[in-house]
Amino acid sequence: MIVVQVVDPTLRRAALRACSPEEDVVTGPLTYEAIEFGFPRLLIREHGGGWRPPSPKVRVVDIEPSTLRAWEASRRAMDLPPTRLEHLSGQLSQLIEQRAERRTAVDRALADVSRAAGGRLPLPLTGFARRVMEFPWHYRSLHPVAEVCGSSRGALKARFRRRGLATPTTYLRWFRVLAVASLMSDRTVTVAAAARRLGFTSDGNLCRMLWSVSSMTPTEVRTLTGWRRLLITFTWQHLSADDREAWSTLDDLFRSRAA
């Protein structure tokens, strides 16, 4: 997840273009929540915007006025200058590649899922998983998932059903469970603190969802054995070779955002 706190509308659009469609880009009203409750790998911040300082754990790129002037000068110096939007997109893409966190907890969790499944995870699946695991506070229900897909909940469910997949809500709940287990692998994180961070209404609500999805308790998922058990159960039930093949046919799931 990339968080973008900028006023310039062209710069915001450029940030959306600069990132892969499989990666969530948060702008506007949700930026505070994304920093406070999510797990972004980079914050792109317009200098002098008066934004609240982010968590020290979040990598920050401040776009200085001098940087924007230099980018614009380089664009105008070209024989065939691209549009400002295209040029900003290219510059931001390079900046993200250089500065973004390259190996996050979500990356490590998805690598474990891939190994447990016995095969590479399709990009639509990783896009779905990243959104839920990096910002579970926001993706608590199917509505925001459908919204970012440019679809209704009913249409999204129908797409999964036609491919013989479990419902999107099933995958949503499993990835929220994996987010719980990943966060609580830090034994200093209490169940109540995890519930607040991940968007559960109470620690009891977290425990109930964890049990209903995985038949495990918070104490169990904290352990390496519990994590492995989660992975095996999830991949055995919902990430067979046929399931992964079906997911690969959802290649346009998040494309609408990048248009």
N, C-alpha and C positions, 0 to 999 in steps of 0.2 A: 504494500500500500504506500502510495505517495500522497502526502498532504500538501496542498497548494494554497498558500495564504497571500494572494496578490489582488490588487485593485484593478490593474490594467486588464481589460477583457480579452485583448489579443494575446497577452501573456498567458492567461488562463487557458485559452483555447490551444495555444501552442503546447502547454504542459500535457493536455489531454492527448494531443497527437504524438507527443514525444514518447509516451509510455505504451507498452504492449497492451492490446485489448484485454489480455488475460489478467492485467494488473489493475487493481482498484485505484482510482484517483479521486481524492476527496477535496472538494472546494466548497466555498460558501458557508452556510450555517452549521454544517457538521464538522468543520475543521477543529473546533475546540474539543468536541467529544472524541474525535479521532485521535487527538494527541493525549487527552486525559485518560481515555478508556481503551484505546486501540493499541496496536503494535506496528506503527509505521516504520518503514526502513529509511525514509527521508522526508524532511520538511523543506519545501522550497518557499522562501519568504521574501517578499518585496521589502527592500530597505526603507525604513521610516514609516512603515505601515501602521505602527502602533499596536501590533499584535501582542498578545500575552506570551511571555517567554515559555518555550516548550520544556518538556521533561528533559533533563540532561542526558537521558539515554537515547534521545532521538537525534540523528544526524541532521544538521541544518546547512542549507545553502542560502545565503543572503544574496539576492540580486541587487547589486548596487547601481545607482544611476549611471556611474561611470562605465559599468559593464554593459548596460543597455546602449549607451552612446557608442561604445567601441564596436558592439555587434552591428549597430545600424551603419556605422562608417564602413565596416568591412562589407556589408551587403551592397551599399551604394557604389563601392569600388569595383564590383564585379562587372564583367562585360555584359552579361545578361542577368541583372539582379532578379532573384526570386522575390516573391511577395514577402512582406514582413512576417506574416504568419509562418510561411514555409521556413524562412531563415531562423526565426526564433525556435521553431520545433527542432531543427537540426542542432542548434547550439545547446538547447536544453537536453536533448538526447545524449549528447556527449557529456554534459555535466552530470546527468543522472548515472551514466555508466562509470564515471570517475569517482563519484562521491557517495553513492548509495551503499548501504550495508549489503554485503555480498552473501553473507551466510547467517540468516536469522534463525530463530527458534522454529519458525514455521517452515523454513527450508529444510531444517533437520528433520522435523516431524514428517514432512511429505516424502523425504528420502526414505525414511523408515517405512512409510506406507507402501512406497514403490517396491521396496525389497520384500515386504510381506506379501504383496500381491504377485510377485514374481515377474514383473514386467513394467515397462515405462508407463507412466500415467499420461493419458491424453491431455492436451492443453486445455480443452474446455473443463475437464475435471479439476485440474490444478487452479484454473481461474475461479471456479466455484469454491474450491477449498480455501484458497488464499483469502477471498473476500470474507468468508465466514470466520476463519481462524485469526485473521489479522484485525477484524473489527466485529467481534461477536456481539458487542453491546448494541450495534446497529442492526446486524442481520439476525435478529431474534425470531423472525417469522418469515414466511415466504414472500410477503408483499415487497420488501425492499429488494429481494433477489429478482423477482419478476420485473420490478421497475428498472433495475440496472440492465436487465436483458431486453428492455424495450418491449415487454410482453405483459399480458395479464396473467394472473395466477392460474386461471383455467387453461389458457393456451399453453403455459409452461408445463403444467401437469400432463396435458394431452401429448406434448412432444415426448416426454419421458415414457408415457404409456405406450405410444406407438413403437417405441424401440425396445419394449420389454424390460425397461428399467424400473427399479423401485421408485416411489414418488420422490420429487425433489425435496419434500419435507423430511423424508427419511435420511437423505444425504445431509441436509442442513443440520438435523439433530445429531448425527454422528460426528460431523466436523465440529460442532459445538462441544461435544463430549471430548474429542481429541484436544480441543483448546483448553478445556478444564484440566485434563491430565497433564498437558504440557506446562501450564502455569503452576499447577500444584506439585510438580516435581521439585519445585523449590519448597522445602519443608517449612520455611518461615512464613509462607503464604497460608493464611487461615481459610477455612471454607467460606466464612463471611466476607473476607476480603476478595476472594476469587469471585463470589457471587456478584459483588458490586462492580468489579472490573469487567466482568463478562456479560452483564446485562440481565442477570436473574433478579427477580423481585425479592428473593430472600434466599438464605442458605438452605432452607428446607426445600425450596423450589429446585435449586441446583441438585440436591441429593435425590429428589424424586425423579428428575429427568435422567440423571446419571444411572439410576437403578432401572428405569423403564427401558432405556436404550441398551445398556450393557450388562445389567444384573451385577453391577459392581458398586462398591462404596467409595467415598473420597479417600479413605485410608488405603484401600487396595490400589486405586489408580495412581497413587503417589509413588509406588514402587516400580522398579524396572520390570519385575515379573508382571505386575498389573498392566504396565504399558504394553508389553509384548502380548499379553492376553487380549487387550483391546484391539491391537492391530490384527491379530489372527482372526478374531471374531468378525471384525468389520470387513476385512478383505474376503474371508470365506463366504460371508453372507451377501456382499454387495459389490465386490470387485473381482469377479471371475474374469477369465479371458473374454468371454462373451459380453460381459458388462463393460469392460474397457473398450471393446470394439464398438459397442453401441454409443458410448460416450464420445468416441472419436468422430462420430457422424454429427455431433452437435457443434461443428466447427465454427458456426456463426453465432454462437450463444451470446457472446459479449461484443460482437463486431459493431453494433449500432452506435456505441459510445464514441468510437474512433472516427466515425464518418465526418 
